[in-house]
Amino acid sequence: MNTNKNTDVDQYLSVKRIVLLSLAITASFYVLWTFIHYFGRPNFTNPDLPSPPGLGVTLLLNIPLTFILVFVVFLYNRKIMSIRFKWQRDEVVAIVLGSILIALVMSSLITILQLKIWPNPPGPPKSSFNRVMYGWLGDLPLMAMAPLTSYLLRSLYQEKTIAVENESLRAENIRTRFEALKNQIDPHFLFNSLNTLKTLIDDDAQNAENFVQQLSSVLRYTLQNKEVATLAEEIDCVRAYCIMMKMRYGDHLLFDHHIDHEKYDHYLVLPLSVQGLMENAIKHNVISSKQPLTVSVSTDDDSHLIISNKIQPKIREEESNGIGLANLLERYRIKWNENVDIFDDGTIFRVTLPLKEK
């Protein structure tokens, strides 16, 4: 059963295209016919012989009739191709037999019409039947161009349609995977924030209010439905997050920013990429008066954002599912086909994110 049949024949065999194809096939046929007729005549090799009469009249009479023949066969093919057949061979049989029948009938009518208009055409005498047969032999190869061209156009259209559908499915799959990765972002930051807020409410109402404002900013940014963000938007979120964390760790947590201001509004990052790395640094390193933690964020001249910190491993390492960094790498690979560079020599941990220009 033909499950790939495309019934929307207008997409590849419109009436306008049929007219243009019929003109092109007719013109090509008679250019070739004239070429053969001219170079095949006896006086081409013997200039003393007279040229055969009637070439101009023959062309004037045959060209419009041939165009009509090709046009009608194309229309028939268009009609058949718009029908959904159970089996592919049924369509092929209908097109081949129908095209041949149309060509035979119309070729016969054209030849008879020519004999009515021009009873004694140039050349050796032939009976009417012989002239009809001669017309068949000339028109059948011409007729074959219509179904062959129709099938070629449909094949090209189907290939293009399949390619577009595959690309759409690929894009949808990427979007789905990207959304799934976004939804995997570790929520422990929210739980830690709520615990910090509880402590602040008991000890310092003013700081608690400020904490809620910063948390609101971070959550608003986190919950936005955007696939990309400007560097300015991401850094604003990071700043709010940093203020929250400093309320928890005080001066033992430091953030060092060296960002080219010209890149703030003109370069893009993936949302929560920098914030996630900040959170990761706080989670896996000791932060105390003896070992303050400094996290640096900077840009370089090659459109990269660099986030780094000195490694201060905890005696008792927190359990990690490894989703964070793997998630970040996969998101950049899916969205922009870009690599995220991770450097860890046991002393310095550094992540280099690519910045995409708007």
C-alpha positions as MATLAB code, in Angstrom:
seq = 'MNTNKNTDVDQYLSVKRIVLLSLAITASFYVLWTFIHYFGRPNFTNPDLPSPPGLGVTLLLNIPLTFILVFVVFLYNRKIMSIRFKWQRDEVVAIVLGSILIALVMSSLITILQLKIWPNPPGPPKSSFNRVMYGWLGDLPLMAMAPLTSYLLRSLYQEKTIAVENESLRAENIRTRFEALKNQIDPHFLFNSLNTLKTLIDDDAQNAENFVQQLSSVLRYTLQNKEVATLAEEIDCVRAYCIMMKMRYGDHLLFDHHIDHEKYDHYLVLPLSVQGLMENAIKHNVISSKQPLTVSVSTDDDSHLIISNKIQPKIREEESNGIGLANLLERYRIKWNENVDIFDDGTIFRVTLPLKEK';
ca = [
       0.000    0.000    0.000;
       1.356    3.398   -0.924;
       1.579    5.279    2.365;
       3.853    8.038    0.973;
       1.457    9.305   -1.688;
       1.090   13.051   -1.709;
      -2.325   14.127   -2.912;
      -1.555   17.820   -2.786;
      -0.589   17.847   -6.448;
      -0.807   21.642   -6.670;
       2.456   21.867   -4.777;
       4.495   20.241   -7.532;
       2.262   20.206  -10.641;
       0.223   23.384  -10.689;
      -1.546   24.536  -13.869;
       0.934   27.382  -14.227;
       3.832   24.949  -14.041;
       2.132   22.656  -16.550;
       1.855   25.552  -19.024;
       5.542   26.417  -18.595;
       6.622   22.781  -18.884;
       4.497   22.248  -21.982;
       6.027   25.328  -23.613;
       9.545   24.194  -22.681;
       9.060   20.633  -23.979;
       7.410   21.824  -27.195;
      10.116   24.417  -27.850;
      12.920   21.920  -27.144;
      11.323   19.314  -29.411;
      11.007   21.669  -32.385;
      14.464   23.148  -31.928;
      15.805   19.614  -32.170;
      13.440   18.789  -35.032;
      14.521   21.885  -36.992;
      18.177   21.100  -36.366;
      17.793   17.529  -37.668;
      15.642   18.666  -40.588;
      18.108   21.330  -41.636;
      21.314   19.339  -41.330;
      19.710   16.157  -42.659;
      18.454   17.663  -45.926;
      20.234   16.541  -49.134;
      21.192   20.062  -50.234;
      23.171   20.569  -47.015;
      25.935   18.438  -48.600;
      24.970   19.396  -52.148;
      24.161   23.121  -52.349;
      22.946   22.748  -55.934;
      19.802   20.901  -54.769;
      16.795   23.085  -53.840;
      15.653   23.270  -50.181;
      12.506   21.274  -49.332;
       9.483   23.564  -49.219;
       7.089   24.095  -46.318;
       9.386   24.130  -43.272;
       7.974   27.415  -41.964;
       4.374   26.369  -42.592;
       4.979   23.013  -40.908;
       6.336   24.676  -37.786;
       3.558   27.267  -37.705;
       0.937   24.524  -37.863;
       2.565   21.865  -35.661;
       3.903   23.904  -32.724;
       0.549   25.010  -31.214;
      -1.000   21.564  -31.816;
       1.961   19.841  -30.158;
       1.716   22.223  -27.209;
      -1.966   21.289  -26.797;
      -1.079   17.578  -26.899;
       1.600   17.873  -24.202;
      -0.599   20.163  -22.096;
      -3.542   17.707  -22.164;
      -1.297   14.772  -21.213;
       0.106   16.806  -18.299;
      -3.416   17.645  -17.138;
      -4.328   13.968  -17.249;
      -1.215   13.088  -15.191;
      -2.122   15.807  -12.702;
      -5.615   14.358  -12.320;
      -4.370   10.798  -11.802;
      -1.713   11.887   -9.307;
      -4.359   13.637   -7.216;
      -6.161   10.304   -6.678;
      -5.112    8.028   -3.812;
      -4.651    4.530   -5.220;
      -4.445    1.468   -3.009;
      -1.429    0.204   -4.935;
       1.349    2.184   -6.610;
       1.208   -0.005   -9.724;
      -2.424    0.982  -10.287;
      -1.399    4.601  -10.579;
       1.485    3.749  -12.941;
      -0.805    1.663  -15.168;
      -3.435    4.421  -15.241;
      -0.868    7.073  -16.157;
       0.940    5.025  -18.827;
      -2.138    3.599  -20.547;
      -4.124    6.816  -20.263;
      -1.235    8.947  -21.588;
      -0.706    6.589  -24.528;
      -4.420    6.577  -25.361;
      -4.621   10.390  -25.179;
      -1.501   10.709  -27.323;
      -2.818    8.287  -29.959;
      -6.234    9.933  -30.173;
      -4.938   13.504  -30.203;
      -2.086   12.661  -32.572;
      -4.575   11.130  -34.996;
      -6.869   14.159  -34.760;
      -3.917   16.513  -35.250;
      -2.716   14.615  -38.332;
      -6.221   14.565  -39.830;
      -6.573   18.305  -39.112;
      -3.228   18.941  -40.792;
      -4.326   17.033  -43.886;
      -7.545   19.054  -44.001;
      -5.614   22.321  -43.816;
      -2.703   21.172  -45.930;
      -3.749   18.242  -48.188;
      -0.408   17.990  -50.042;
       2.447   18.567  -47.587;
       6.023   18.395  -48.901;
       7.810   15.068  -49.115;
       7.032   11.753  -50.791;
       3.349   10.867  -51.158;
       1.869    8.846  -48.271;
      -1.573    7.469  -47.557;
      -3.618    9.030  -44.781;
      -3.099    5.935  -42.595;
       0.653    6.074  -43.087;
       0.674    9.754  -42.126;
      -1.329    8.968  -38.948;
       1.150    6.193  -38.107;
       4.042    8.558  -38.770;
       2.398   11.087  -36.452;
       2.101    8.453  -33.734;
       5.780    7.593  -33.933;
       6.689   11.258  -33.591;
       4.255   12.095  -30.798;
       4.611    9.063  -28.503;
       8.212    9.867  -27.430;
       7.112   13.465  -26.938;
       4.152   12.295  -24.850;
       6.484   10.244  -22.616;
       8.085   13.459  -21.377;
       4.906   14.436  -19.494;
       4.626   11.443  -17.094;
       8.410   11.248  -16.663;
       8.574   14.934  -15.752;
       5.535   14.628  -13.467;
       7.080   11.746  -11.536;
      10.389   13.564  -11.279;
       8.707   16.682   -9.882;
       6.728   14.638   -7.373;
       9.829   12.759   -6.252;
      11.719   16.018   -5.729;
       8.772   17.496   -3.841;
       8.441   14.434   -1.609;
      12.167   14.443   -0.852;
      11.966   18.112    0.066;
       8.857   17.519    2.186;
      10.500   14.613    4.014;
      13.610   16.716    4.617;
      11.510   19.562    6.045;
       9.516   17.161    8.232;
      12.703   15.514    9.491;
      14.198   18.909   10.297;
      11.000   19.911   12.110;
      11.063   16.690   14.122;
      14.738   17.228   14.886;
      14.082   20.797   16.030;
      11.151   19.651   18.173;
      13.247   16.875   19.675;
      16.026   19.330   20.490;
      13.528   21.742   22.028;
      12.012   18.947   24.129;
      15.418   17.764   25.309;
      16.427   21.330   26.063;
      13.309   21.903   28.151;
      13.902   18.620   29.971;
      17.427   19.718   30.823;
      16.155   23.055   32.108;
      13.718   21.200   34.354;
      16.568   19.123   35.826;
      18.183   22.144   37.493;
      18.955   21.139   41.057;
      16.337   22.747   43.367;
      18.475   22.548   46.498;
      19.206   26.282   46.174;
      15.537   27.026   46.873;
      15.443   24.814   49.961;
      18.656   26.337   51.296;
      17.280   29.813   50.625;
      14.110   29.090   52.563;
      16.150   27.784   55.505;
      18.280   30.934   55.423;
      15.148   33.079   55.295;
      13.711   31.295   58.325;
      16.857   32.110   60.290;
      16.831   35.749   59.177;
      13.194   36.214   60.127;
      14.050   35.169   63.665;
      17.245   37.261   63.922;
      17.040   40.241   61.538;
      13.715   41.312   60.023;
      15.325   44.025   57.865;
      17.757   41.605   56.238;
      14.934   39.095   55.876;
      12.970   41.621   53.832;
      15.987   42.333   51.638;
      16.567   38.598   51.270;
      12.992   38.095   50.078;
      13.425   40.848   47.480;
      16.578   39.242   46.093;
      14.998   35.784   46.173;
      12.029   37.165   44.265;
      14.352   38.527   41.581;
      16.163   35.209   41.245;
      12.935   33.177   41.117;
      11.383   35.533   38.578;
      14.421   35.056   36.344;
      14.505   31.307   36.994;
      10.856   30.808   36.057;
      10.905   32.850   32.861;
      10.272   30.856   29.710;
      13.316   31.970   27.735;
      15.822   29.759   25.964;
      18.528   32.435   25.962;
      19.300   35.527   28.022;
      21.518   38.530   27.597;
      24.679   38.618   29.648;
      23.216   41.604   31.525;
      20.122   39.598   32.545;
      22.221   36.671   33.740;
      24.610   38.875   35.712;
      21.695   40.709   37.344;
      20.412   37.351   38.547;
      23.892   36.419   39.775;
      24.207   39.694   41.677;
      20.870   39.081   43.417;
      21.975   35.547   44.253;
      25.290   36.824   45.577;
      23.541   39.286   47.898;
      21.446   36.427   49.258;
      24.472   34.218   49.846;
      26.443   37.002   51.553;
      23.607   37.314   54.061;
      24.280   33.691   54.885;
      28.099   33.607   54.766;
      28.978   37.267   55.423;
      32.428   38.474   54.389;
      33.690   34.933   54.076;
      32.153   34.758   50.596;
      33.526   37.156   47.985;
      32.513   37.730   44.365;
      34.975   39.310   41.967;
      33.478   40.641   38.691;
      35.535   41.826   35.728;
      33.117   42.010   32.803;
      33.432   44.113   29.687;
      30.445   46.463   29.925;
      30.110   46.617   26.121;
      29.180   42.935   26.139;
      26.369   43.183   28.667;
      23.547   43.841   26.199;
      25.133   42.482   23.020;
      26.004   38.912   24.030;
      23.846   35.939   25.006;
      24.212   33.074   27.472;
      21.940   30.256   28.510;
      19.796   31.200   31.525;
      21.091   30.104   34.944;
      24.413   28.926   33.544;
      26.500   31.367   35.627;
      24.140   31.202   38.611;
      24.381   27.412   38.543;
      28.190   27.565   38.614;
      28.057   30.009   41.540;
      25.789   27.639   43.389;
      28.084   24.736   42.549;
      31.132   26.577   43.959;
      29.336   27.355   47.221;
      28.074   23.803   47.560;
      31.414   22.018   47.115;
      33.902   24.326   48.861;
      34.674   25.262   52.435;
      33.590   28.808   53.354;
      34.882   30.068   56.675;
      36.828   32.884   58.305;
      40.052   30.910   57.836;
      39.192   29.892   54.294;
      37.082   32.585   52.602;
      35.904   31.662   49.140;
      36.316   34.004   46.187;
      34.430   33.306   42.961;
      35.601   35.303   39.941;
      33.579   36.090   36.847;
      35.279   37.770   33.895;
      35.216   38.107   30.119;
      38.110   37.694   27.711;
      38.842   39.112   24.277;
      37.528   35.988   22.505;
      33.886   36.269   23.598;
      34.103   33.898   26.535;
      32.811   34.183   30.075;
      35.157   32.682   32.664;
      33.987   31.553   36.110;
      36.704   30.348   38.477;
      37.454   29.694   42.132;
      40.163   28.226   44.293;
      39.356   24.652   45.281;
      38.754   24.338   49.032;
      37.395   20.800   49.391;
      35.169   19.989   52.310;
      36.246   17.275   54.731;
      32.907   15.656   54.261;
      31.918   16.158   50.658;
      28.226   16.737   50.005;
      26.545   14.076   47.953;
      26.314   15.095   44.295;
      24.311   13.527   41.483;
      26.561   15.087   38.820;
      23.618   16.599   36.981;
      24.765   20.213   37.237;
      27.876   20.265   35.028;
      26.620   17.526   32.700;
      23.405   19.500   32.291;
      25.334   22.671   31.472;
      27.508   20.956   28.848;
      24.508   19.288   27.210;
      22.457   22.503   27.105;
      25.194   24.402   25.292;
      25.772   21.499   22.916;
      22.080   21.195   22.036;
      21.320   24.900   21.762;
      24.419   26.236   20.012;
      26.569   23.170   19.285;
      29.229   24.804   21.456;
      31.624   23.226   23.929;
      31.986   24.330   27.539;
      35.595   24.128   28.712;
      36.157   22.758   32.241;
      39.566   23.021   33.922;
      40.392   21.336   37.234;
      43.984   20.845   38.350;
      43.141   20.203   41.987;
      43.915   23.793   42.902;
      41.801   25.915   40.554;
      38.400   25.079   39.141;
      37.524   27.063   36.030;
      34.652   26.922   33.559;
      34.750   28.831   30.280;
      31.374   29.529   28.684;
      30.997   30.687   25.069;
      29.192   33.990   24.583;
      26.982   34.312   21.503;
      26.711   37.705   19.888;
      23.161   38.945   19.357;
];
